[in-house]
């Protein structure tokens, strides 16, 4: 099962492709000051992250369905190609506006790489083998957690911030070459009825919903006309989407996904992890810099403790769910996450960086014992013909959770700061460390409550998840699979 085995080159290609997304998630944060200094547009730079998240989240279900219809290889190559193209364009961007647009292209590529790469591994490895392969994939995220912030800082201070995008070009080319030459799959060639209407409704409705969650309370007030209109329009479009999917010949997101216990629990767990993940990613670096007085690079490395804990748990989770089952593994993840949240609550303005990093590390361990086994359980419960949809639904749930997390924790901090300053639109750049400390401490308290909800979700997972009797590629793409518990 190693990199030197017959399937090794495919595993390496998926690792390289995943590495593109993993490094990109951390490398840009430390380079933002250099980007703004060169291109200007300080008030617009948050869109560098928001537009990427939107494009990735909305495209995941579409790519996942197309991978079930036409095979994994063409969709993975498309994703890598779009990501590399977006990286090249970002590297030559001449303004903040163009950089934001090119980040959209990158996000569309990432939307294919993450779910299709995980689906490929679900195809070529058995349930028992995936327990080991998770360790290889987890190592990519662990290395990215350290390499990303470091490269971002080094490039910004030496050869220029544009190289944080150019570095993706050789990695992407290597991944695409290996996939093209070494990955073979057997896909039944037949005419399909693409669900264009459903894809459009999901894309537009989901974009409006995520946009309302990401920018509500930031660019406009929650009770503003803009916010209300976005939520109403999203609700109408997504309601129409559900009606369309009931009648579609080959729906982009089949409704049976929401009737399978295993998928519902795995997706709920992914959503809660997304909420907590975004809360930590948004406010731990801010707490580290503004309250504890560290630099941006050190703040990034403190957060990296969480990203290191996650893959360590993911690498060891396989042995657990193979021996004691998925329910116990996810429950363990919930308990560890709660413990990490309790440690986080004890952090204050007098704490050390190691104290804060330890809390992030423990919570990262908890996420790894929930998220990674959840994806494996979802893939195991369905056949080849539905594995892409199951994987994509799980990752989409995590993306929605991230947007919800931005909304929840942003509202908590803004409300506290507004109350302390007596201002309805506080400028966080001029907030005292004492006020900010209390505001972010409220975020830590809410995180513990959400972690308890994650533990409750874990107990709903079946103890064992059996693979379908005949997971063949020629299976009907429209029929509801057997409910495996």
N, C-alpha and C positions, 0 to 999 in steps of 0.2 A: 504493500500500500504506500510505500515511500516514493520519493521523487524519482528514484531510479527504476521503479517498476514500469510495467507496460502502460499503466494509466498515469504514471508520474508526470509526463509532459502536460497532460490536460490539467492536472492538479496545479502544476506550476503556472500555467497560463491563467487559471482562475485566481490564483494567489497574486500574480502580477496585476491583473485587472482590478481585483479588490484593493490592492495596494494603491492604485491611482485614486480611488474614492477615499480610502482611509487617510492617506497623507493630505489630500486636499481638504479634509474636514478640520485639520489643525494647522496647516502651514500658512494659511492666509491671515489668521487672527493676529499674529505677531508682526505682520507686514503692513497692517492697515495704516499706521502713521506715515510710513514711507510712500504708500500709494497716494494718500491724501495730499502729502507734501508735493508730489509730482503732478498729479492730475487735478487737484482741488476737489470740490464737491463734498466737503465734510458732512453736510446735513444729509447727503444721499448715500453715504457709504454703507449704512445698515442694509440697503437693498442688495448689496453684494452677497449677503447671506440669505436674505428672504427670497429673492428671485430664484436662487439655486435650490432652496428647500421646496419652493412651490413647484418648480419644473420637475424635480425628482419625484415628489410625492404623487403628483397627478399622473405622471407617465407610467408609474410602476404597474398599476392594474392592466393598462393597455398592452405594455410589453409582455407581461406575464401571460395574458390570454393569447397573444400572437405566437409566443413561444410554444404553447400547447398545440396551436394549429399548424405552424410551419416549421417547428423544430427549434432547438436552442441555439445552434451554431450561427445561423444568419442574424438572429436578434442580438447575440452577444457581440458579434463582429460589428453590427450597426452601433451598438452602445459604445464600444471602444473607439470606433471611428468618430462618432460625434463628440466624445469626451476629448480626444486628441485634437480634433478640429477646434473645439471651443477653447482648449488650452493655448493653441497657437494664436488664435484671435485675441484672447485675453492678453497674451504676451506682447502684442503689437497695438493694444488699445491706446487711443490718443486722447481720450477724455473719460470722465467717470461714467457718463451716460453710455458710451460704447462698451466700457468694461462691464457694466451691468447687463447689457444685452448679450454679450458674449458669455457671461456667467450662466445665462439662460440656456445657451447651447450646451455648456458643460453639464448643467443639471439634467437636461434631456438624455445625455449619454449615461450619466450616473443612474438614472432611473431604470436603465436596462441592465447595467453591469451587476448591481446588487442582487436583484431577484433571480435573474437568469443564471448568474454564476452559482448561486446556492442551489438552484434547480438542477444544474448540470451535475453537481456533486451528489445530489439526491438520486440522480439517474444511474451513475456509474458505480456507486458504492452501496452496499447493503446497510441495513440498520446497524448491524454490529460493527461494520467497517467505518460508518460515519462517526462513531464514538472516537476513533483515532484521528480521522481526517479533520475533525473539528479543532484538534490541537494545531494542525498546520495552518488552518485559516485564522485561528486565534492569534498565532504568532505574528501574522501580518499587522493586525490592529495594535498589538503590543509594541512592535517596532515603530509603527506610524505615530504612536502616542509620544515617543521620544524624538523620533527623527523630524516629524512635522514642525513643531515649534522651534526646534534648533535650526533647521534649514531655513525657515522663514526669517528668523533673526539674522542668520549669517548672510543669506543672500541680500537682505535689505541693507545690511551694513557694509557689504563688499561689492559684489558685481551687479547689484540692482534687483529690485523686487520682481522684475519681469521674469527672472529665472525660476521663480516659484511655479510658474506655468510652463516654461520651456522644458523643465525637468521631466514633465509627463510624456513628452514626445518619444524618447527612446524606450521608456517603459511600455507605453501603449503599442509601439511598433513591435516590440518583442512578444507581447501577449497576443497580438493579432496574428503574427506569423506562426506561432506555435499552435494556436487554435485552428488556423486554416489548414495546416499540414497534418496535425496529429489527431484532431478530434473528429471522429466519424459517428454518425447516428443514422438510424433507420426510421424514416418518417413516411407515413402513407401519404402519397400525393393524390389529393382529390380537391375538387372545387369547394371553396368555403364561402359562406355568406357573412361578410364582415359586418359587424354591428357598428356602423358608422354613427348612427343616431345616438345609440347608447354611449359610445366613446365620447362624442361631443358633449352630451349632457353631463356625463361624469366629469369630464375635463373642465368645462366652464363652471358647473355648480361647485365642484371641489375647489377650484381656484378661488372663487368668490368666498367660500366658507373659510379656507385657510387664510386668505387675505384679510378677512374681517377679524380672525383670531390673532393673526400676527401683528396687525397694525392698529387694532382697536386699543384705545388708551395710550397710543404712541403718536400716530399721525392725526388721529381724531378721537374725540371722546366716545365712550361706550354708548352714551345715550344720544349721540348726534344723529342727524338725518342720514349721513353717509353710512354709519354703522348699521342702523336699522334697515336701510335699503339693501345693503349687502347681505345681511342675514336672511331677509325675506326672499330676495332673489335666489340665494343659494338653496333655501328650503323648497321653493317652487320647482327649481330645476332638478334637484335631487329626488323630489317626489315624482316628478315626471319620468325621471330615469328609472325608478323602481317599476313604474307602470310599463315602460317600454321593455325592460328586461324580462317581464313576465311573458311577453309575446315574442321575443327575439329568437330566431332560429339558433344562433350561436352567440349568446349574450357575452359581453366583455367581462362582466362580473356576475356569474350565475348566482341566483338567490339561494340555491342549496347550500352555498358556503355558510349562510347564517342559520342553517338548520342542523349543522353537525356539531355535536358537543365538543369534540376535540378541537375543531377549528375555532369555535366561539371562545373557549377558554384560552387557547394559545393567542388569539388575536386580542382578547381583553388584557392578557398579561403584557403583550407587546405595547398596547396603548398606554397602560399605566407606567411601564418602563420609559416610554417616550416622554410622558409628563415629567417624571422625576429627572430624567436625563437632561431635559432642557432647563429645568430649574437649576440644576447644578452647573451646567455649562454656562448659563447666563450670569449667575450671581456669585459663584465661588471665585472666579478671577476678579470680579469687581470688589468683593470683600477682601481678597488678598491684597489688591493694590490700594484701595481707598481707606481701608480700615487698618490693615496690618502693615501698610507702607512698603510693599514690594514693587519690583519692576514688572513689566509686561511679560518678559520671558519667564521669570520665576513663577508668576501667576499661572502661566500656561503649563509649566511643569507640575505645579500643585494639582491642577485638574487632571494632568496626565496620569496621576496615581489611580484615578478611577478607571481610565482607559487601559491601564495595566492589569488592574484587578479583574476586569471583565474577561479578557482572554484566558487568564489563569483558570478562572472558574469554568469557562467554556471548554477548555482542554481536559479538565477532570470530570466534567459532568457526564461524559459518555459512559464511564464505568458505573456511575450511580444509576442512571436510568435503565441501563441494561440489567443491573442486579436487583435494585429495589423499586424500579418503576418511575414513570414520569411524575406522578403525583407527589411522591416523596421528594424528588429532585426539585420540583418547582416550589414546594413548601419550604424546603431548606433555603432556597433562594429568597423567599419572602421573609423568613426569620432573619437571615443575614442582612437583608436590606433594612429591616426594622432596627436591628442593632446598629448598623451604620448611621441610620437617622438619629438614633439616641446619642451616639457619639458626636454627631454634627451639631446637635442642639447645645452641647456643652462648650462649643467654640464661642469665644467672645473676643473683644478687642485686645485682651491681654494674652491670648493664646499664641502658641508658636505655629510656624508653618507646618511642622511635623504633625501637630495635632489636627490641623485642617486636612492635610494630605492623608492621614490615617483614616479619617471619616470617609473621604472620597474613595479610598482604596477598598474599604469594607463594603461600601454601597456598590462599587463596581463588581465586587465578587458576587453580591446578591443578584445584580442584573445578569451576570453571566450564567447563573444557575436557573434563571427564568427564561431569558430571551433565546439563547441557543437551543436548549432542549425543546422549547416551544415550537421553533421552526422545524426541528427534526420530527416532532410529533405530528405536526400538520402535514409534512411531506409523507410521512409513513402511513397516514390514515387514508390516502387517496392513491389512485393508480397514476401511471405515466401521463395519461391524457389530461389529468386534472392537477398535476403537481405544480405546474407553473402558476395557475390561478391561486392555489392554496398558499404558495410561497409569497406571491405578490400581495395577497390580502393581508398576510401577516406583517410585511414590511410597510404596507400602506397604513395599517393601524398604528404602527410606531410613529410614522410621520404625522398622522393626525394628532396623536398624543403629544408630540413635540410642539405642535401649534397650540394645542390646548394649554400646555404647560407655560408657553410664553404668555398667553392671556391671563392665566390664573396668577402666576407669580408676578407678572408685570403690574396687575391690578393691586396686588397686596403691597408691593413696594411703593407704587405711586400714591396709593391711598394714605399710607403711613407718612410719607414725605410731605404730601399736601397738607395733612392735618398738622404736622409739626411746623410747617412754614406758613400756614394760612394762605396757601396759593393753590389755585386750581390747576395750574400748569407749571409745576416746579422744574427748574433746571438742575438736573442731578449733578452737573459739573461743579455747582457751587454749594452743594449740600455738605454739611459738616460730617466728619467721620462718626461722631456720636449718633446723629440722626440716622445715618446710613446703616450703622451697626444694628440699631434696633429694628429698622425696616427689614434688613436681610435676615435677621434672627427670626422674624415672623415667617419668612420663607422656609427656614430650616424647620420650624415647628410644624408647618403645614405639610412639609415633606414626610415627616414621621407618620402623620395621619394617612397620607396617600400610600405610604409603605405598608401600613396595616391593611389597606384595601387590596394591595398586591398579594399579601399573604392569604386573604380570604379567597381571592380568585384562584390561587394555586390549589386549594383543597377541592375545587370543582373538577380538576383534571382527572380523567380515568387513571387508575393505577397502571394499567397496561394498554398499549396501543398496538393492535395487530395490523400487519400489512394486508392489503387486498389479495384475494386468491390469485387473480390473473392480471397483474399490472402491465398490460401490453399497450404499445403505441397506437394500435389501430382501434382502440376503444372508442365508443361514441362520445363525441365532445359535447353533446347537448344533454345527455341523460344524467340524472342525478346519481352520484356514486352511492354505493352501500354505506350506511352510517356505521363507521367502525368505532367502537368504544373499548 
